[in-house]
Amino acid sequence: MADDDEDIVLSELEDDDLVQQMMDDLYDGLKEEIEEGVRILLERGWTPYDILTKALVEGMRIVGIDFRDGILFVPEVLLSANAMKAGMTILRPLLVETGAPKMGKVVIGTVKGDIHDIGKNLVGMMLEGAGFEVIDIGINNPVENYLEALEEHKPDILGMSALLTTTMPYMKVVIDTLSEKSIRDDYIVLVGGAPLNEEFAEAIGADAYCRDAAVAVETAKDLIARRHNQAAAG
C-alpha cells in the first residue's frame, strides 16, 4: 500500500518538484521510486536525455560530492548507483533510439591476478551515471583482454583497477604493450585502487590516478573535454 501512496504522490508533483524528489530518492537509494519517476517524466513528454542529465546525472553528482567529502560511504553510494542503474535500464534503449549525445566511452577492468571489484563497480556505475557508456570487462584481466576490449569497443578511456601491491605493477605491462603497438596515445588511461598514488600513475605512464569514484568521474570529464578541445584546435 505504501508503494501506491508513493506513486500517487510522485505523479501529483509538478515537473520541477518531481525532479528534485527523484534526486532525493537517488540519494537515498530508492530504486522503485526512481523507476516510477522516470516513467512519469517520459509520459509527460520529457526526452530520455533530459531525464538522464537533469534528474539522474545531477542526482549522482551530489552523491559523488558527498562521497568524496566523507558524508556518504560505499554501501550508501552502491544503493544510489543501483537506483541509478534501474532508471538507466528504462532509459538506455530510448537513448540509443534518439541518438542522445554521450560523454564518451570507457572500458574498465581489474588487472590480472586481482579479483577485487567493488571499487571498480562503483567507478563504472558513477561514470554511467555521469553519461558515459561503460564496458566493464570484470576482474583478473591479462593484457590480451584489454587489447580485445579496446579493439572491439573503440573507447575514449581505458580504466584499470588494482587493490593489491602485488598486482598494481601489471598496469605498467598493459600500458607498455599499448606503447609497443603504437596505440597508447589513442586512449586516455586512468588508474585507481587503494595502494596506488599519483607518483605511481605517473611512473607507469598513465594519464591520471583517481583516488575514488567521484574523482574518476571528474577526471574523465576533464580529460575528455581537453581532448575534444585539442581535436577542435587541431
C-alpha positions as CSV (number, residue, x, y, z in Angstrom):
1,M,0.0,0.0,0.0
2,A,2.9,2.3,0.8
3,D,4.2,1.9,-2.7
4,D,0.8,3.0,-4.1
5,D,0.8,6.1,-1.9
6,E,4.3,6.9,-3.1
7,D,3.3,6.5,-6.7
8,I,0.3,8.8,-6.2
9,V,2.5,11.4,-4.5
10,L,5.1,11.3,-7.3
11,S,2.5,11.6,-10.1
12,E,0.9,14.6,-8.4
13,L,4.2,16.6,-8.3
14,E,5.0,19.4,-10.7
15,D,7.9,18.6,-13.0
16,D,10.5,20.6,-11.1
17,D,9.4,19.2,-7.8
18,L,9.4,15.7,-9.2
19,V,13.0,16.1,-10.5
20,Q,14.0,17.3,-7.0
21,Q,12.2,14.4,-5.4
22,M,14.0,12.0,-7.8
23,M,17.3,13.5,-6.8
24,D,16.4,13.0,-3.1
25,D,15.3,9.4,-3.9
26,L,18.5,8.7,-5.7
27,Y,20.5,10.0,-2.8
28,D,18.5,7.6,-0.5
29,G,19.0,4.7,-3.0
30,L,15.2,4.2,-3.6
31,K,15.2,2.1,-6.7
32,E,11.4,1.7,-7.3
33,E,10.8,5.4,-6.8
34,I,13.4,6.2,-9.4
35,E,11.8,3.8,-11.9
36,E,8.5,5.4,-11.3
37,G,9.8,9.0,-11.6
38,V,11.5,8.1,-14.9
39,R,8.2,6.7,-16.3
40,I,6.2,9.7,-15.2
41,L,8.6,12.1,-16.9
42,L,8.5,10.0,-20.1
43,E,4.7,10.1,-20.0
44,R,4.9,13.9,-19.7
45,G,6.9,14.1,-22.8
46,W,10.4,14.6,-21.4
47,T,13.2,13.4,-23.6
48,P,15.3,10.5,-22.3
49,Y,18.4,12.7,-22.4
50,D,16.8,15.4,-20.3
51,I,15.7,12.9,-17.7
52,L,19.2,11.4,-17.6
53,T,21.0,14.7,-17.3
54,K,18.6,16.8,-15.2
55,A,17.4,14.2,-12.7
56,L,19.8,11.2,-12.7
57,V,23.2,12.6,-13.5
58,E,22.6,15.7,-11.4
59,G,21.5,13.5,-8.5
60,M,24.5,11.3,-8.8
61,R,26.8,14.4,-8.9
62,I,25.5,15.3,-5.5
63,V,26.1,11.7,-4.3
64,G,29.6,11.9,-5.7
65,I,30.4,15.1,-3.9
66,D,29.1,13.8,-0.5
67,F,31.0,10.5,-1.1
68,R,34.2,12.5,-1.8
69,D,33.7,14.6,1.4
70,G,33.1,11.6,3.6
71,I,29.4,12.3,4.2
72,L,28.3,9.1,2.3
73,F,30.1,5.8,2.4
74,V,30.5,2.9,-0.1
75,P,27.3,0.9,0.9
76,E,25.2,4.0,0.6
77,V,26.7,5.0,-2.7
78,L,26.2,1.5,-4.1
79,L,22.5,1.8,-3.2
80,S,22.3,5.1,-5.1
81,A,24.2,3.6,-8.0
82,N,21.8,0.7,-8.1
83,A,18.8,3.1,-8.1
84,M,20.5,5.0,-10.9
85,K,21.0,1.7,-12.8
86,A,17.3,0.9,-12.5
87,G,16.5,4.3,-14.1
88,M,19.1,3.7,-16.8
89,T,17.6,0.3,-17.7
90,I,14.5,2.1,-18.8
91,L,16.3,5.0,-20.5
92,R,19.2,3.2,-22.2
93,P,17.2,1.7,-25.2
94,L,15.4,5.0,-25.6
95,L,18.7,7.0,-25.6
96,V,20.0,4.6,-28.3
97,E,16.9,5.2,-30.4
98,T,17.1,9.0,-30.1
99,G,20.9,9.1,-30.7
100,A,21.4,11.1,-27.5
101,P,24.9,12.5,-27.0
102,K,27.3,10.5,-24.8
103,M,30.1,12.0,-22.7
104,G,32.4,9.3,-24.0
105,K,33.0,5.5,-23.9
106,V,35.0,3.7,-21.2
107,V,36.5,0.2,-21.0
108,I,37.1,-0.6,-17.3
109,G,38.5,-3.8,-15.6
110,T,40.6,-5.1,-12.7
111,V,44.1,-6.3,-13.7
112,K,45.5,-9.8,-13.9
113,G,45.8,-11.6,-10.5
114,D,43.3,-9.2,-8.8
115,I,39.8,-10.3,-8.1
116,H,38.6,-7.1,-6.2
117,D,35.7,-5.4,-7.9
118,I,33.7,-3.2,-5.5
119,G,35.8,-0.1,-6.3
120,K,35.7,-0.8,-10.0
121,N,32.0,-1.4,-10.0
122,L,31.4,1.8,-8.1
123,V,33.5,3.8,-10.6
124,G,31.7,2.1,-13.5
125,M,28.3,3.0,-12.1
126,M,29.3,6.6,-11.3
127,L,30.7,7.0,-14.8
128,E,27.5,5.6,-16.3
129,G,25.6,8.0,-14.0
130,A,27.6,10.9,-15.5
131,G,26.5,10.0,-19.0
132,F,29.4,7.7,-20.1
133,E,29.0,4.5,-21.9
134,V,30.8,1.9,-19.7
135,I,32.0,-1.5,-20.8
136,D,33.1,-3.5,-17.7
137,I,35.4,-6.4,-18.5
138,G,35.4,-7.7,-15.0
139,I,38.3,-9.0,-12.8
140,N,41.6,-10.8,-13.3
141,N,42.3,-9.3,-16.8
142,P,45.5,-10.2,-18.7
143,V,46.7,-7.7,-21.2
144,E,45.0,-9.7,-24.0
145,N,41.6,-8.9,-22.5
146,Y,42.3,-5.2,-22.5
147,L,43.5,-5.3,-26.1
148,E,40.4,-7.2,-27.3
149,A,38.1,-4.8,-25.5
150,L,39.9,-1.8,-26.9
151,E,39.7,-3.2,-30.4
152,E,36.1,-4.2,-30.1
153,H,34.6,-1.1,-28.4
154,K,37.0,1.7,-29.5
155,P,36.6,3.6,-26.2
156,D,37.9,7.0,-25.4
157,I,39.2,5.9,-21.9
158,L,40.8,2.8,-20.5
159,G,40.3,2.4,-16.8
160,M,42.4,-0.1,-14.7
161,S,41.9,-1.1,-11.1
162,A,44.1,-2.9,-8.6
163,L,43.8,-3.4,-4.9
164,L,47.0,-5.3,-4.2
165,T,50.6,-4.1,-4.2
166,T,51.4,-7.4,-6.0
167,T,49.1,-6.7,-8.9
168,M,49.4,-3.0,-9.4
169,P,52.7,-3.3,-11.4
170,Y,50.7,-5.2,-14.1
171,M,49.2,-1.9,-15.1
172,K,52.6,-1.0,-16.5
173,V,52.6,-4.2,-18.5
174,V,49.3,-3.1,-20.2
175,I,50.5,0.5,-20.8
176,D,53.8,-0.7,-22.2
177,T,52.0,-3.1,-24.5
178,L,49.8,-0.3,-25.8
179,S,53.0,1.7,-26.5
180,E,54.7,-1.2,-28.3
181,K,51.6,-1.5,-30.5
182,S,51.7,2.3,-31.1
183,I,48.2,2.8,-29.8
184,R,49.0,4.3,-26.4
185,D,48.0,7.8,-27.5
186,D,44.7,6.6,-28.8
187,Y,43.3,6.3,-25.3
188,I,43.1,8.2,-22.0
189,V,44.4,5.8,-19.4
190,L,43.1,6.2,-15.8
191,V,44.2,4.0,-12.9
192,G,42.9,3.6,-9.4
193,G,42.9,1.4,-6.3
194,A,43.9,1.6,-2.6
195,P,47.7,1.0,-2.9
196,L,48.2,3.5,-5.8
197,N,49.1,7.1,-5.8
198,E,49.8,9.9,-8.3
199,E,53.6,9.2,-8.3
200,F,52.9,5.5,-9.3
201,A,50.5,6.6,-12.0
202,E,53.0,9.0,-13.5
203,A,55.8,6.4,-13.3
204,I,53.9,3.8,-15.3
205,G,52.7,6.3,-17.9
206,A,49.0,6.6,-17.0
207,D,47.2,9.9,-17.7
208,A,45.8,10.2,-14.2
209,Y,45.4,8.5,-10.8
210,C,41.8,8.5,-9.4
211,R,41.7,8.1,-5.7
212,D,37.9,7.4,-5.7
213,A,34.8,7.1,-7.9
214,A,33.9,10.8,-7.6
215,V,37.4,11.8,-8.7
216,A,37.3,9.3,-11.5
217,V,34.2,10.9,-12.9
218,E,35.6,14.5,-12.7
219,T,38.9,13.4,-14.2
220,A,37.3,11.5,-17.0
221,K,35.1,14.5,-17.9
222,D,38.0,16.9,-17.7
223,L,40.3,14.8,-19.9
224,I,37.6,14.1,-22.5
225,A,36.9,17.8,-22.7
226,R,40.6,18.6,-23.1
227,R,40.9,16.0,-25.8
228,H,37.9,17.4,-27.7
229,N,39.3,20.9,-27.5
230,Q,42.7,19.8,-28.8
231,A,41.0,18.0,-31.7
232,A,38.9,21.1,-32.5
233,A,42.0,23.3,-32.3
234,G,44.0,20.9,-34.5
